[in-house]
Amino acid sequence: MTKILYVIDNLSFGGGERCFAQVIRSLPQDRYKIFAACKDQGIFWERLKEYMVIGYSVDMTSRFDLPIIRYLATVMKKEKVQIVHSQGARADFFARVAARLTEVPFVVSTVAMPVEGYDIGPLRKAVYLTFDRLTERFVDRFIVVSEALRRSLIEKHRIPPEKIVRIYNGIELDKYDPERYSGEKVRRKLKIGSDVPLVGAIGRLVWQKGFPFFIRAASYVLRAVPEAKFLLVGDGPLRSELEGMVRDLGMRENFIFTGFRRDVPEVLAALDVLVLSSLREGLPMILLEGMAMTRPVVATDIEGISEVVEHERTGILVPPQVPRALADGIIALLRDRDKARLMGEAGRRRVEERFSVEEMVRRTQEVYETMVGNSRF
């Protein structure tokens, strides 16, 4: 039985935590013994308990703390871990060094966003980059979530191509099934009529998501479709600033901030158009979820999104940081419901073909089995 320790900072339940949870839940229990090291709170920790996984509590908010390395090393020795799989700058550093010190046979790192893409200050970024580059040599396999990231690791980080495996994120197609949800429940709670055009964006309220451009786009849409309503679903450090933008643009009656919600499939079912105004992405899960729910998409043409959305077939791609272009795409779909419906249906087919959670788990297990199969430990 192969013993795997997953290490992640678990500061929020983002795409990384979700992918780890999907893999942990799906790996065959007769083949793998799974442990996890993360913060002992939040959705990810709840999932570990639900899956009967042994979790070790570690708070990685303190950067590059030596006691954390010693603690992880103790866990690795105690459980006789054979594979360490980490994600996130802090988790990567701690896990890689601890695995090296304890001579864990294999180290895997998932890269959904390279350190140079983090929205942090220059000094902090320089520290992160330094420690990331120093410890990359300890990694046996890098899993990246997009082809753009694979190229970046090869060209910018000088990682040998044979050490990098591209595995797209996947979603639970049975959960994100448009036949299961009508959207009426969400609209009723938010007091939005069934015939009111509803446009939404979903994600953490952080810089990378480009939500100020979504809000400005909404002001243009209202000039053409004054009855439209807009949802911004999620929470984060920019919430007050974004709410201020909405007030300043005089859209308080048309714009709803819902905060964090657990009923994302129901919210998606209520939308007429899903918008991604992102400035930087790995491969956004909400994009896959929206497409699986047959929502037509208007999204920025950036790496990680353009690998998923086929322009004018499964959605509309526009230049980033151009609110007018976002608005034009939204207006076009609101005015042509047949086009929107066909795009949504094509999006569902594309997710079924390439972005299922089963395929993601299968490919991840293949990485483990290839390493273990070529070794005697």
C-alpha positions as CSV (number, residue, x, y, z in Angstrom):
1,M,0.0,0.0,0.0
2,T,1.4,3.4,-1.0
3,K,1.3,6.1,1.6
4,I,0.7,9.7,0.4
5,L,0.9,12.9,2.4
6,Y,-0.9,15.9,0.9
7,V,0.3,19.3,2.1
8,I,-1.6,22.5,1.5
9,D,-2.1,25.7,3.5
10,N,-5.9,25.5,3.4
11,L,-6.4,29.2,4.0
12,S,-9.5,29.1,1.8
13,F,-11.3,26.4,-0.1
14,G,-10.0,27.3,-3.5
15,G,-9.3,25.3,-6.6
16,G,-6.2,23.6,-5.1
17,E,-8.0,22.4,-2.0
18,R,-10.9,21.2,-4.1
19,C,-8.7,19.2,-6.5
20,F,-6.9,17.6,-3.6
21,A,-10.2,16.7,-2.0
22,Q,-11.4,15.2,-5.3
23,V,-8.3,13.0,-5.6
24,I,-8.3,12.0,-1.9
25,R,-11.9,10.9,-2.1
26,S,-11.5,9.0,-5.4
27,L,-8.2,7.1,-4.9
28,P,-8.8,3.4,-4.2
29,Q,-8.5,2.7,-0.5
30,D,-7.0,-0.7,-1.0
31,R,-4.1,0.8,-2.9
32,Y,-3.4,4.0,-1.0
33,K,-3.1,5.1,2.6
34,I,-3.7,8.9,2.7
35,F,-2.7,11.6,5.2
36,A,-3.0,15.3,4.9
37,A,-1.3,18.3,6.6
38,C,-3.2,21.5,6.6
39,K,-5.0,24.1,8.8
40,D,-7.5,22.3,11.0
41,Q,-10.5,24.4,10.0
42,G,-12.6,25.2,6.9
43,I,-14.2,23.1,4.2
44,F,-11.1,21.2,3.3
45,W,-10.6,20.0,6.9
46,E,-14.3,19.0,7.0
47,R,-13.9,17.0,3.8
48,L,-10.9,15.1,5.3
49,K,-13.0,14.1,8.3
50,E,-15.9,13.1,6.0
51,Y,-13.5,10.9,3.9
52,M,-12.0,9.4,7.1
53,V,-8.6,10.7,6.3
54,I,-6.0,11.3,9.0
55,G,-5.3,15.0,9.1
56,Y,-2.3,16.7,10.8
57,S,-3.0,20.2,11.9
58,V,-0.4,22.7,10.7
59,D,-0.7,26.5,10.3
60,M,1.4,27.6,7.4
61,T,0.5,31.3,7.6
62,S,4.0,32.0,9.1
63,R,6.3,31.9,6.1
64,F,9.3,29.5,6.1
65,D,9.1,28.6,9.8
66,L,11.6,25.9,10.8
67,P,9.3,24.3,13.4
68,I,6.8,23.6,10.6
69,I,9.5,21.7,8.7
70,R,10.4,19.7,11.8
71,Y,6.7,18.9,12.4
72,L,6.2,17.7,8.8
73,A,9.4,15.7,8.9
74,T,8.1,14.0,12.1
75,V,4.8,13.2,10.4
76,M,6.6,11.8,7.3
77,K,8.8,9.5,9.5
78,K,6.0,8.4,11.7
79,E,3.7,7.4,8.8
80,K,6.5,6.1,6.6
81,V,5.3,8.3,3.8
82,Q,6.4,7.3,0.3
83,I,4.9,10.2,-1.7
84,V,4.6,13.9,-0.6
85,H,2.2,15.9,-2.8
86,S,2.0,19.7,-2.1
87,Q,0.4,22.8,-3.6
88,G,1.0,26.5,-2.9
89,A,4.2,28.4,-2.3
90,R,4.4,28.0,1.5
91,A,3.2,24.4,1.4
92,D,5.7,23.6,-1.4
93,F,8.6,25.0,0.5
94,F,7.8,23.2,3.8
95,A,6.9,19.9,2.2
96,R,9.9,19.8,-0.2
97,V,12.4,20.5,2.5
98,A,10.9,18.1,5.0
99,A,10.7,15.4,2.4
100,R,14.3,15.9,1.5
101,L,15.4,15.8,5.1
102,T,13.5,12.5,5.7
103,E,14.4,11.0,2.4
104,V,10.8,10.5,1.2
105,P,11.2,8.6,-2.1
106,F,9.0,10.9,-4.2
107,V,7.9,14.5,-4.2
108,V,5.1,15.9,-6.3
109,S,4.1,19.6,-6.6
110,T,0.9,20.8,-8.3
111,V,1.3,24.3,-9.9
112,A,-2.0,26.1,-10.5
113,M,-0.4,29.5,-10.4
114,P,3.4,30.1,-10.5
115,V,4.9,32.2,-7.7
116,E,5.6,35.1,-10.1
117,G,1.9,35.4,-10.7
118,Y,1.0,36.0,-7.0
119,D,-0.6,39.3,-6.1
120,I,1.9,40.2,-3.3
121,G,4.5,42.9,-2.6
122,P,7.8,42.8,-4.4
123,L,9.9,41.9,-1.3
124,R,7.6,39.1,-0.3
125,K,7.5,37.8,-3.9
126,A,11.3,37.9,-4.1
127,V,11.5,35.7,-1.0
128,Y,8.9,33.3,-2.4
129,L,10.7,33.1,-5.7
130,T,14.0,32.4,-4.1
131,F,12.8,29.6,-1.9
132,D,10.7,28.1,-4.8
133,R,13.7,28.0,-7.1
134,L,15.9,26.6,-4.4
135,T,13.5,23.7,-3.7
136,E,12.4,22.9,-7.2
137,R,15.3,20.5,-7.5
138,F,13.7,18.3,-4.8
139,V,10.6,17.7,-6.9
140,D,10.2,14.5,-9.0
141,R,7.0,15.5,-10.8
142,F,5.3,18.8,-11.4
143,I,1.6,18.6,-12.2
144,V,0.3,21.7,-14.0
145,V,-3.3,22.5,-14.8
146,S,-2.8,24.1,-18.2
147,E,-0.5,23.9,-21.2
148,A,0.5,27.5,-20.7
149,L,1.8,26.6,-17.2
150,R,3.8,23.7,-18.7
151,R,5.5,26.0,-21.1
152,S,6.2,28.5,-18.3
153,L,7.9,25.9,-16.1
154,I,10.0,24.8,-19.1
155,E,11.0,28.2,-20.4
156,K,11.1,30.3,-17.3
157,H,11.9,27.8,-14.5
158,R,14.1,25.6,-16.7
159,I,12.3,22.4,-15.4
160,P,13.1,19.4,-17.7
161,P,9.9,18.6,-19.8
162,E,9.9,15.0,-18.7
163,K,9.3,16.1,-15.0
164,I,6.1,18.0,-15.9
165,V,2.7,16.5,-16.5
166,R,-0.3,18.5,-17.6
167,I,-3.5,17.4,-15.9
168,Y,-6.5,19.6,-16.4
169,N,-8.8,20.3,-13.5
170,G,-12.0,18.3,-13.5
171,I,-15.5,18.7,-12.1
172,E,-18.2,16.3,-10.9
173,L,-20.4,16.1,-13.9
174,D,-23.2,14.4,-12.0
175,K,-23.3,17.3,-9.5
176,Y,-23.1,20.0,-12.1
177,D,-26.0,18.7,-14.2
178,P,-28.4,21.3,-15.6
179,E,-31.3,18.8,-15.5
180,R,-31.1,18.8,-11.7
181,Y,-31.6,22.6,-11.1
182,S,-34.1,25.2,-12.3
183,G,-32.6,28.4,-10.8
184,E,-36.1,29.5,-9.5
185,K,-35.1,28.9,-5.9
186,V,-32.2,31.3,-6.0
187,R,-34.1,33.9,-8.0
188,R,-37.0,33.8,-5.6
189,K,-34.8,34.3,-2.6
190,L,-33.0,37.2,-4.2
191,K,-36.4,38.6,-5.4
192,I,-35.4,38.5,-9.1
193,G,-38.2,37.6,-11.5
194,S,-37.9,34.6,-13.8
195,D,-38.0,36.8,-16.9
196,V,-35.3,39.3,-15.7
197,P,-31.9,39.0,-17.5
198,L,-29.4,37.9,-14.8
199,V,-25.7,38.1,-15.3
200,G,-23.2,36.8,-12.7
201,A,-19.6,36.5,-11.8
202,I,-18.3,34.0,-9.1
203,G,-15.0,33.9,-7.2
204,R,-12.9,35.3,-4.4
205,L,-13.0,39.1,-4.4
206,V,-9.3,39.5,-5.1
207,W,-7.2,41.4,-7.7
208,Q,-6.6,38.5,-10.1
209,K,-10.3,38.1,-10.8
210,G,-10.6,41.6,-12.3
211,F,-14.1,42.3,-10.8
212,P,-13.8,46.1,-11.2
213,F,-13.9,45.5,-14.9
214,F,-17.0,43.4,-14.5
215,I,-18.7,46.2,-12.5
216,R,-17.8,48.8,-15.2
217,A,-19.0,46.4,-17.9
218,A,-22.3,46.2,-16.0
219,S,-22.8,49.9,-16.2
220,Y,-22.5,49.7,-20.0
221,V,-24.9,46.7,-20.2
222,L,-27.5,48.7,-18.3
223,R,-27.6,51.3,-21.0
224,A,-28.7,48.7,-23.5
225,V,-30.6,46.3,-21.2
226,P,-31.8,48.5,-18.3
227,E,-33.8,45.7,-16.7
228,A,-30.8,43.5,-16.2
229,K,-29.6,42.4,-12.8
230,F,-26.1,41.4,-11.7
231,L,-24.7,39.0,-9.1
232,L,-21.3,39.0,-7.6
233,V,-20.9,35.8,-5.7
234,G,-18.0,35.4,-3.3
235,D,-16.1,37.2,-0.6
236,G,-12.6,38.5,-0.1
237,P,-10.5,41.6,0.7
238,L,-11.8,43.8,-2.1
239,R,-15.5,43.5,-1.2
240,S,-15.8,47.0,0.4
241,E,-14.0,48.6,-2.6
242,L,-16.2,46.8,-5.1
243,E,-19.4,47.7,-3.2
244,G,-18.2,51.3,-3.3
245,M,-17.8,51.2,-7.1
246,V,-21.3,49.9,-7.5
247,R,-22.6,52.8,-5.3
248,D,-20.6,55.4,-7.2
249,L,-21.9,54.1,-10.6
250,G,-25.5,54.3,-9.3
251,M,-26.2,50.6,-9.7
252,R,-27.3,49.6,-6.2
253,E,-30.7,48.6,-7.4
254,N,-29.3,46.3,-10.1
255,F,-26.3,44.8,-8.4
256,I,-26.3,42.1,-5.6
257,F,-23.3,41.0,-3.6
258,T,-24.3,37.6,-2.2
259,G,-21.1,36.7,-0.3
260,F,-19.8,33.2,-0.2
261,R,-22.3,30.5,-1.1
262,R,-22.3,26.7,-1.0
263,D,-25.1,26.3,-3.6
264,V,-23.1,27.2,-6.7
265,P,-24.9,24.8,-9.0
266,E,-28.2,26.5,-8.1
267,V,-26.7,30.0,-8.5
268,L,-25.4,29.0,-12.0
269,A,-28.8,27.6,-13.0
270,A,-30.3,31.0,-12.2
271,L,-27.9,32.9,-14.5
272,D,-28.4,33.8,-18.1
273,V,-24.7,34.6,-18.6
274,L,-21.6,33.8,-16.6
275,V,-18.8,36.3,-16.8
276,L,-15.1,35.8,-16.0
277,S,-13.3,39.1,-16.0
278,S,-10.0,37.5,-14.8
279,L,-6.6,39.1,-15.3
280,R,-4.7,35.9,-14.3
281,E,-5.7,32.3,-13.9
282,G,-4.4,28.8,-13.8
283,L,-7.5,26.9,-14.9
284,P,-10.6,28.3,-13.1
285,M,-13.0,25.7,-11.7
286,I,-16.0,28.1,-12.0
287,L,-15.5,28.2,-15.7
288,L,-15.8,24.4,-15.9
289,E,-18.8,24.5,-13.6
290,G,-20.6,27.1,-15.6
291,M,-20.0,25.3,-18.9
292,A,-21.2,22.0,-17.3
293,M,-24.4,23.8,-16.3
294,T,-24.8,24.9,-19.9
295,R,-24.3,28.6,-19.0
296,P,-23.0,30.7,-22.0
297,V,-19.7,32.4,-21.0
298,V,-18.2,35.7,-21.6
299,A,-14.5,35.6,-20.5
300,T,-11.2,37.3,-20.8
301,D,-8.8,35.8,-23.4
302,I,-6.0,34.9,-21.1
303,E,-3.9,31.8,-20.5
304,G,-5.9,29.1,-18.6
305,I,-9.2,30.4,-20.0
306,S,-8.5,30.3,-23.7
307,E,-7.5,26.6,-23.4
308,V,-11.1,25.9,-22.2
309,V,-13.3,28.3,-24.1
310,E,-13.6,28.1,-27.8
311,H,-14.5,31.6,-29.0
312,E,-17.9,31.9,-30.6
313,R,-18.6,28.2,-30.0
314,T,-18.6,27.6,-26.2
315,G,-18.4,31.2,-25.2
316,I,-17.1,34.7,-26.1
317,L,-13.5,35.7,-25.4
318,V,-12.6,39.3,-25.0
319,P,-9.4,41.2,-24.2
320,P,-8.7,41.6,-20.5
321,Q,-9.2,45.0,-18.7
322,V,-11.6,46.2,-21.4
323,P,-15.1,46.6,-19.8
324,R,-16.7,47.7,-23.0
325,A,-15.7,44.4,-24.7
326,L,-17.1,42.4,-21.8
327,A,-20.3,44.4,-22.0
328,D,-20.6,43.9,-25.8
329,G,-20.3,40.1,-25.2
330,I,-22.9,40.1,-22.5
331,I,-25.3,42.2,-24.5
332,A,-24.9,40.0,-27.5
333,L,-25.9,36.9,-25.5
334,L,-28.8,38.5,-23.7
335,R,-30.2,39.7,-27.0
336,D,-29.7,36.4,-28.8
337,R,-31.1,33.7,-26.6
338,D,-30.8,30.9,-29.2
339,K,-27.1,31.7,-29.7
340,A,-26.6,31.7,-25.9
341,R,-28.4,28.3,-25.6
342,L,-26.3,26.7,-28.3
343,M,-23.1,28.0,-26.7
344,G,-24.1,26.6,-23.4
345,E,-24.9,23.2,-24.8
346,A,-21.6,23.1,-26.6
347,G,-19.8,24.1,-23.4
348,R,-21.4,21.1,-21.6
349,R,-20.2,18.7,-24.3
350,R,-16.6,20.1,-24.1
351,V,-16.5,19.7,-20.3
352,E,-17.8,16.1,-20.7
353,E,-15.1,15.3,-23.2
354,R,-12.0,16.9,-21.5
355,F,-12.7,18.1,-18.0
356,S,-14.3,15.4,-15.9
357,V,-13.1,14.7,-12.3
358,E,-12.7,11.0,-13.3
359,E,-10.1,11.9,-15.9
360,M,-8.3,14.2,-13.6
361,V,-8.1,11.5,-10.9
362,R,-7.1,8.8,-13.4
363,R,-4.2,11.0,-14.7
364,T,-3.0,11.9,-11.2
365,Q,-3.0,8.2,-10.1
366,E,-1.1,7.4,-13.2
367,V,1.6,9.9,-12.1
368,Y,1.9,8.1,-8.7
369,E,1.9,4.6,-10.2
370,T,4.5,5.5,-12.8
371,M,6.9,6.7,-10.1
372,V,6.2,3.8,-7.7
373,G,6.4,1.2,-10.4
374,N,9.8,2.4,-11.4
375,S,11.2,2.2,-7.9
376,R,11.9,-0.2,-5.1
377,F,11.7,2.4,-2.4
